[in-house]
Amino acid sequence: MSEEVKLLREIQEKISELLEITDTPALFQCYKTAEMNIHWALWVQGEDVEIMPELENKGSQVFEIG
């Protein structure tokens, strides 16, 4: 695993933590967007990711809070 992919996976974990603790809808949406961008960055590098990024984060939907 490249250093870049390793860092992206770490960031992905941190974003998941942020999604779990935020109660501000605007921040939640920002974090979901960041999660999507990390997903596609991993995909472009040939990493094994779900076809639908929402499935990677416990099945949460894009506009779901909490």
DASULQUI-V510914 format. One record per residue. OMEGA is omega in whole degrees, -180 to 180 (none if undefined). NEAR is the number of other C-alpha atoms within 8 Angstrom. Layout:
((OMEGA;NEAR) (OMEGA;NEAR))
This chain:
((-179;4) (178;5) (180;6) (179;6) (178;10) (179;9) (178;8) (178;10) (178;8) (178;8) (179;9) (178;10) (180;8) (178;8) (177;11) (177;10) (179;8) (179;9) (-179;11) (-173;7) (-177;7) (175;10) (179;8) (-176;6) (-179;8) (178;6) (178;9) (-179;12) (176;10) (-179;8) (178;11) (178;10) (178;8) (178;9) (179;12) (180;9) (177;8) (178;11) (-177;10) (176;8) (177;8) (-180;13) (-180;10) (-180;7) (176;7) (179;6) (179;7) (179;6) (177;9) (176;7) (178;4) (-177;6) (-179;11) (-178;10) (-180;9) (-176;9) (175;8) (176;6) (-178;7) (179;8) (-174;6) (-175;7) (-179;5) (175;6) (175;6) (none;7))
